[in-house]
Amino acid sequence: MEYIIFKDFNAKAICGEVNLPRGTICTEENGTIYHEGDTLCSKRSENAYKHFSRNNDGNGLERGDLITSIKAALAIQDEHTYERWHRVWNNPACRQFNGNPNGDTWVWNYAFYNAEVFTLDYIYKIITDENWLGIEAPDPDEVTDAEALAIIRGEAE
């Protein structure tokens, strides 16, 4: 699998200190990300989530930028904080990305960091688009997975 650095990786890696710029192509084998033979990190590590993005479809930079934008938008503390998070918690298309489904905190899981760009774009839009603010989210228990996918793709009626 190919990965790309979407945010400069200037940190201690498994192989030692590295300084790799945005756009650097890396490879993944058996769950570990490498650059020119040097072992960087696990594909499920915090370093991977903060700096690397799956790039087998050529959309790694966009994927990484959307993930960063989603997390930044949800970190904003203002009068719409609760509503933005409510949209994520209650949206059937987002359920699959909660790594802590039985808890009272949201933890983005591995699937989120590898989601298709159109899915991440949808999540970003429901969080940031003022047209979504004030619109009741669908009940996640009343929407099938097929309907959730149609919502993501903009095909829902």
C-alpha positions, 0 to 999 in steps of 0.5 A: 500500500502506498502512503503519502505525507500530508503534514511534514514529518519532522519527528522521532521515527522508529529508525531515528530522527527524520525530516520528511516534507509534505508529498513524500511517498512512502510504502506500507508492508505488514502494518508498518510504514517505510521510506526508502527502507527506513522504518517510520511507524505503525500504520495505526500509530498517532504519528501515522494519523497525524502525518500520513495518509493512504494514497493508493487512489492518488487522493492521499493529500486531499484525504489528509487535508480533509481529516485535518480540517474535520478535526480542526472544525470540531475543536472550535469552541463557540456557540455551535460546538454542541451542534457540530458534535451532535451532527457527527454523533447522530449521523448514520454515515458517521457511526462507522468511524467511532472507535468508542461506540459504547462510551461517552466520548468520540474516538476516530477509528482506523476506518476514518483515517482511510475513508474515501475522500467523498465520505470525508468531504460529506462529514466536513460539510455537515460540520461546517456548512451553515445550511446544515446548522439547525436541521435535525439529523436523521435518527441513526437507528432508523437509517439503513447502511444503504441509505447512509451511503446514499446520504454520503454520495448525495443520492438520498431523496 
